[in-house]
């Protein structure tokens, strides 16, 4: 697992927490921030997945 995968997964979790807290407290801004944070984390994790795949392909 590379740093992009790790950071991406972390951002997704933090985003989910922000989203839930925003829903519970009725804070739409925080809820939206959580949604965006999850999206950023998902993209970053996918970049990490592609890097790992490229490394595997380069070894063959």
Protein Blocks (a to p, Z undefined) as FASTA:
>chain_A
ZZklmmmmmmmmmmmmmmmmmmmnopaklmmmmmmmmmmmmmmmmmmmmmmmmmmmmmZZ
